[in-house]
Amino acid sequence: MRKSGLILLLALAVSFTAYPLLSQESQRGVKFSKALNSLAMFDYSEMFLLEAISKNPSDVDRLRIQLADTYIQWGKGEKGDEIISKVSPESPFYANGQLVLGQAAFAKGKLEMGVSFFEKYIDFCKKSPPASDEDKQDFRIAVAYLSKGYTELKKPGKAKEVMDIMEKILKTDSREASYYEQMSVLNVAEKMKEDTEGDPEKKKECDEKWAKILEEAKKKAADKNKEKKGPPVTAEDMIGLDKTVWQSVAYSTLKPLRDLRWGGQDSITAFSYGAAARALYILGKYDDALKEFEIDTMGLVSAVDDAFGKDEKGLAPGALMNYMKGRIYLAQAKAASDDKAKQELYVKALKSYLNLMMKYKKYEHEGDAYSEFLSCKEILEKQFGKKITLPANFVPPKQQQSFASSTPPEADRLFRDEKFKEAIPLLLNTVMKNRRKEGCADTLYKLAVSYANTQDDLAASATSLYLATCFPKVENYATITLFKVGKIISNAAENEKSLELKDGKRDFSLILYEAFLATDSSDQYAGDVAYMIGLEYYNRAKNLAKVANDMAQGEERVQKAKEAIDNYKLAIPKLQRILDNYGNREQLVNSTYVMLPVCYQATKQFPEAAECHLKYCEREKEKLADVVNAKLSAANAYFQGGQYYDKLAKDLKEEILTSAVPSTDAAPAEEKKEEKKKDSESAVTDNDKKAPAEKTEEKKEASTSPAAPAAIAEKTENKEPAGDEKSSNPKSLEAEKLEAKAKELYKLAIKHTNELLDSVKEGGAYASVVNDPKVVKALETAYYLLGWTYDGAGEKNEACKAFDVFIAKYPKSPNVPACMMRMGTIYTELNNDTEAEKILQSLVARFPDSKEGKNATFFLGRSLYNIGKYDKSAKEFTKIFDQKIEVTPQNLRWIAANLSDCGGQHPKDCAIVALRASTELLARLDKLDKAASLEEWVGKERSISLQRDPKERTATLLILREKTLVDAGEAAFWAEDYKKAIECLAIVLANEKTPYYYDAKFRRADAYMKLKDYEKARSDLGELNVAAFGAKKPSIAVQAQCLIGESYLAENNYSKAFSSFSIIAATAMDLNNPELQGLTTYKSEEEKRAAEKEKEKAKQWVEQAVYKAAFCAAKLAKTDEKAQLVSMYKKNFPQGRFIKEIDALPAAEAANKP
């Protein structure tokens, strides 16, 4: 908007008249040359003028000045300068030469030089005032340029002075002069606003001053209105002028501009609407700005527009009006919070800009309008999904101009000499003055490259993107700039030591490369650019994954791994774009087929990874060894997908079982969660190894020795939900779907592995490369993988056959022990214990030093446990202790935690084994000193982390000890060694903050009950009751109270038992009372769900209490209470556990009869 002062000046001088000093022929020649120049036909204009000069020697100065003007517009400024320098100051056309030189200097961004030429021109006109309309037109042009130059150079006083000179020389209408003055002031205000908004400190100072000005204006208006003299005034009327505050400067123009309208319905009034709207736009008063156009009820602007010829429409007031409407609507759209309103405003802005470009050709700001038009169009299409169809006859303004570089020679020289810092100010100044001319594309290119070479990545990127937006098709400047600047920044990133700085620079490169593809996806370098983008995203993800893998266990590692996965997800569409659009670039495609499957597997998209490998197999016809490895990788991906879905199903089933069975050991949830987390970080059994696909390298070749996946080795540990629950529970149905998906993927893995093995046999597609080292290696992996895939698919006999084949073919493979271990466990699942024992004994004999060999007895015992053969399992585990077989702490912990349970059967023999394991663990813990490694207890990474943090190490050891003591207490209880149980649990309970408080307290109370020490049992249960209520765990409190009643019942103290049970039974009245339930309010749905879960857990104890209270009432001959309790039970628990017993309560005992 800085050129707005030119509009009316030029608009008032659109007609042409004869030059009085020229011959008729030369007059026509100058006019014709100007017309040719306006069409960018500079070569024809030059030819015509050279001929005219030779024919009209008397008019040579004027014709030469026109020729100089032609050269300058043509981009041959040096020629033009040379011609004008030869025009004598005494020539009557000397002033015309200064005018041309001034315009040329402004075009090059040399404002001070241009101002000096225009000043010479004005001085000349002071002595010889212009007489003809043509001379007056030139004078107005000079004044407009001078005013603009003074404003840019921050000399507003000089700008007003030159306006006064024009009024004096041309004797212009005072309204016209006032308009020029206000437009000049608005230029100043807008410039001040730009400078202020870019400086936070200046902005704050300016806003504070403005607030004071407004406050003073309100006060003055109030005082004025109190006097009741004249019409009421508003605060706006009383705003004073402060030349240091842009808001005040802009406001100062409103009244003068509106006063212009008192002069009548003429062109000045028509222009005043747009000018006042501009002032209000600068002030951010968008609604008020639009109202300025509503004032034109008589259609004055349209009438004045009609007076302008077709080629001068860009000078008409309607051009300014449409441009301002577009800017106002766009500003409102950006500020709108409602999507519907935002969309409507973007449409209005787009229509205003389109109307401007279609009807008002060559408007001085049509470049800005086109840029903002494109912005609106992009937002409407991408953000709102609105299809924008442009009129068939619409021609973008940028395509209407010819290309001539606007880069100043001095800046060109500095750029060539790589003096980028010195070149930037000149280039930037030129861009600011010519940013909408296509000649600016070259300048923008050089400016962007200069910024990039001076490490100003933000400015380099912004300049490149601006160039691509405004000049996407100008001599490939856009793509060249985006590519080159992106490359400069990317190369500079390699020199940065900080990863954060490296990624910051690469971010800029990625933005520029994406813009390159958006500008021209068919460019000869587009494939390379697309590959660089994909490679960058891939490398980022890979590096993040490496960092995560090198970190110690903990939340930070989890977050870093998630970050890596997110980056793999981002890489996928970038890499897929290469395959979709640049399939003819073989090298790029082959590299992409290496990276893309890795991304899919990292993001758990295993079928997609497999399909990617298979597409490579279809595509590649020559590198057969690579094809073999790709085929194996596809099978591997399917296998890993089967594992993944198997694990999801397993986790879901565990969740179902956990929620289906009410907890009786009520440890605090958050403590259990912490315990589970710690256990999951440490209790990794010796056969928990990575699956084959997890070791796949980035080459088209499978890993050499993938090991047995834990997901398959342990899959029999899952217990199936009951039939009814399985069929009705949505989670059960989901688990079934996941298992079906897993099986489907395992079968695909089997299919492709067998196809691969067949293809290398005699006559097969890849038989010719069977001896290739890469293929030999791949075949070993394929035979190994086959056994696991059959196992995953549930084809146990086939799995054993495949393992047998692998062991026979590769007897020295390090994977043989894993295969033998799995075969042994499969035979236990098939109830072939004899074969299982035979295989595992062979494993111990052949590979005594292997992990599998050392743990074969343990795994046999665990396999028997998993299929419910608890007695046999106990015998195998007993061998470990009797024969002193080496066993890891993790495996001992498994025995200690599980053998006392045995599916809820709690056999004494098994519990004794669990107690032996716990005792051994405690002995090992006692031997650990401060420097001892905890790798065998918590894993390598966790151990390293704890070595760095002594405080956390101590806390972890305490958790391990307490968990082991709890397991020991549990085992001792079921082994009927109640005193030992109490002894172990007492040590745990000595720590008031133990996370096992509830488990240990309940189990110790049970032990006291077994020893008939009811007082101590009630003491523990009473403390539990109080603690649970304090911790807002009503289910635990109810359980403890119910067990207190049971202790009295054990003593046949029916009276106290009745009292204890009745306390709980009373709560049964609220269980199904909708009115009472409705009174409870919750802060969140999560709180509500937690409360309902607590209530459900408590319900089983409430049911038991109601029945036992009725039982005691019967014994005590409390007939009324008994009847009430029976009724209560039937109402609340119609399908309850004691529904039969409630109708068969015992008779009162004689001692208890009334």
C-alpha positions, 0 to 999 in steps of 0.5 A: 500500500506504500504506492497508493499515493500514485493512484489518483495522481496518475488517474487524473492524468490519463489523457494524452495531448501533443508535445508543443515542442515536437513535430507531429511525427515525433509526437506520434513516435513517442506515444507509439513507443510508450504503447510498445513498451507497455506491451513489453515489445522493447525490441520493436520500440528500439528499432522504431526510435532509432529510425525516428532519431535518424529522420528527425534531428531537431527532436533528437533529445526527446527521442533519445530520452524516450529511447533511454526510457525504453532501455531502462524498462528493458533491463538495459539500464546502463545504455539508458543512463549513458544516453541521458548523461549526454543530454545537455542541461540547457536542452528543453528536454533535460527535465524529461531525462531526470524524470526517466532517471528517477524512475529507473533509480526507484525501479532498482531500489536506489531511493536516494539517487532517485529522489535526487533526480526528481528533485532536479526535475522539480527545481526545473519545473519551478523555473519553467512550470509545465504548461501542457497536459502532458507536462503536467502529467509528468509533473504529477508522476514526479511528485508522486514518486518524490512523496513516496521516496520521502516517506520511505526515507522517513522524511514526512515533512519533505513529502508534505512540502512537495505536495504544497509545491504541486498545489502552488505550481499546478494551482490544484483544487485544495481537495485534491491536494488534501487527498494527496496529503492524507494518502502520504500520511497513510503511507507514513502510518503504515510504514510506522506500523510495520516497523513497530509491530516487528519490534516487541519493545516498540510495540509495547511502548506504542500501545501504552501511548495509544491507550493514554491518548484514547483515555485522554480523548474520552475525558475530553469528549466527556468534558465537552459534552458536559458543556452542552454547547453544540452537537455531542462529540465522540472520543474519536473526535477528540483524538490528538495527533502524536506523530510517534504513535502510528494509530494516532497518525492513521486516525488523523487522516479520517476526518480530512478524508471524510470532509473531502466528500462535502465537495460533491460527487466527483472523482475525489469523493470516489477515491476518498471511500477507498482511502478512508477504508484503508485508514480503518484497515490499518487501524484494524477496524475492519467492520468500520472499513467496510461501512465506508463502501456502503456510503456510496449509495449513488454508485459514484465509484462505478460511475467514475470507473466507467470514465476510465478507458480499458487500459486505465482501469487499474487507475480507477477508484474501483480498483482501490475499493476491490483491493481493500475489500479483499484485504479486509475480508482476508484479515477478518477470515484469519481472525475468525474463530468459527469455521463457517464464518472463516470459510465465508470470509475467505470466499469474499476475499477471494471474490474481491481479489478475482474481481480486481484482477479481472476488471482492473488490469494493471492495478499497481498492487495486482501482484499483492492481490494475486499472492493473497488470492492464491493464499485464499484459494489454497486454504479453501481447497485444503482446509475446507475441501472447497473446489475453486474453479477459475473463469476460463478467461482468467490470466494471472497477472504474473503471466502478463508481464515480461521478465527483466531482472531487477537485480542492481549491478552492484548487488550482482557483482557482490553476489558473484564475488560471494560477498553475501553479507554485503549483497543482502541489503542491496538485494533486500531493498530491491525486493521491497520495491519490486517484489511483485515484478517478475524481474524480482525473481532473479533478485529473490533467488540471489537474496535467498542464496545469500541468506543461506550462505550466511546461515540465516536459514529462516530468512533464506527459507521464507524468501525461497517460499515467497519466490515459489508462491509469487513466481512459480513459472518464471524461468525455473527460478522457483525450483532452482532456488528451492533446491539450491537453498535446501541443499546449502542448508542441508550441507551446513547441517552436517557441520553442526555438533548439536543434534537439535541444531542439525535437525533444525536445519534439516527441517528447513531443507525438508520444507523447501524440498516439499515446496519444490515438489509442490511447484513442479513434481515433474522436474528432472530433479524431482525424484532426487528431491523426493528421495532426499525427503524420504531418506531424511525422515527414515534416518531421523527415525532410525537414529531416534530408535538407536538412541532409545535402544541405548537408553536405560529402561524408564519413561524417558526411553519409552518416550524416545521410542514413541518419538522414533515410531512417530518418525517412521510413520512420517517416513512411510508416505514420503517413501511411498511417493517415490515408488508411486511417482518415480518408478523409472529411477531404479537406484532410488526405487531399490533403496526405497524398497530397503527402507520402506519395509523397515518403517512398516515393521517399526510401526507394527504394519507387518502385512504391509511390510511383507507386501512391500518385499513381495512387490520388490520380488515381482519387480526385480528380475536380475538380482536373484539372490536379493529376491530370495532374501526379499522373499524370506523377509516377506515371510519373516514380516508375516511371522512377526505380524502373527506374533504381534496379534498373538500378543495383543490377544494374550494381553486382552485375555489377561485383561478379561480374566483380571476383570472377571475374577474379583480380587481378594488380595487388595494391594493398592492399585498404584502400588501393584502397577509399580510392582508390575512395571518393575517386574516387567523390566526385570523378570525376563526369562532366559528364553525371552529373545527377539523374533527373527524379523526383529533382527532383519537388517536393512539389506535385502537379506534375513538375519543369520540366527533369529532366536525363539520368540517368547510369544510362542514359547509362552502362549500356553500360559493363557487360561481361556475364559469360561464358555458363556463369558467367552461368547458374550464378552465383546473383549473376548470376541475381539481377542478371537478376531486377533487370534484369527488374524495372527493365525492368518499371518502365520499361514502366510508366513508358512506359504512364503517360506515353503515357496522359497525353499521350493524355489531353490530346489532343482528346476526352481526359479532361483535354483541357479543362485542356491550356492550364493553365500547370501542365499545359503545364509537365507536358507538356514534362516528359512528352515529355522523360521518354518518351525516357529511359523507352524508353531504359531499357526497351532500346527504342533506336529508340523512344527516338530517336524520342521525343527527336526529338519532344521536340527538335522541340516544345521546341527552346529547352528547356535539356534539348535538349543532353542529349537530343542527347547521348544520341541520339548515344551510342544511335546508336553503340550501334546501330552507326550511327556516321555518324548519331552523329557527325552528331548530336553535331556538330550539338550542338556547333554549336547549343549550344557553351556547354552542358556537353554541347556542350563534351563531345560529342567526349568522349562520342562517344569514350567511347560508341565505347569502351563498345561495343568500337570502341577504334580509333575511340574513340582517333581521337575522343579524339585530336581533343580534343588535336589541336584543343585542345577544352576538356575537364574534369579528370574526363573527362581522368582517365577517358581516362587510366584507361581508354584503355590497357586497352581490354578487356584488349587494350592497343592501342598507339594507345589507350595513346598517347592515355591517356598524352597525357591523363595528361601534360595532367593532370599539367601542370594539377596543377602549375599549381594554387596553394594558393588554387585551387579543386578543384571541377573535380577533386573536385566542388563539395561536396568542394572546399568541404570541402577548402578548410576543411581544408588538411591534407586538401587537400594529401593529396587533391592527393597522391592525385590526382597519384600516381593520375595518375602510375600511369595515366601509367606504365601508358599509357607501358608499353603505348605501349612507352615503358618508360623513361617508364613507369619515370620516372613510377612512380619518382616514385610509389614515392618515397613509401613510404606510397603506396597504389599501392605494389603497382601501381607496383612490379609495373608498373615490374618489367614495364618493367625486364623489357621493357628486359631489365634483369632485375636491377632487375626482380628487385630490385623483385619481391624487395622486393614479396615481402618487403613482401607477406609482412609485410603478410600478403598471400601471393597477392602474395608468390607472384606476385612470386616467380613473376615472379622465376622468369620473369626467370631463364627469360628469361635461359635460367638454368634452374637459378635459374628452377627454384629460384625456381619450386620454392619456390612449387610446394612449396605445391601439396602443401597446396592440397587436403590436408584434413588440413592445411587442418583445422589452420588455425583462424580467429578469425571467418568473415570472416577465414576467407573472406579467407584463402580468397580469398587462397588462390584468388588465389594458386592461379593463380600456384602453378599457373604455378610448378608447370608452369614448375618442371617445364619447367625440370626437363625442361630440366635433365634432372632426371627425378625432380623432373620426374616429381614435378612433373608428378604434382603438377600433374595432381593439383592442376590436372586442368583447368588452363591447362597440362594439355596442355603438361605432357605435352609438356615439352621435352627436356633441352638438351645444355648442361644434361645430366648 
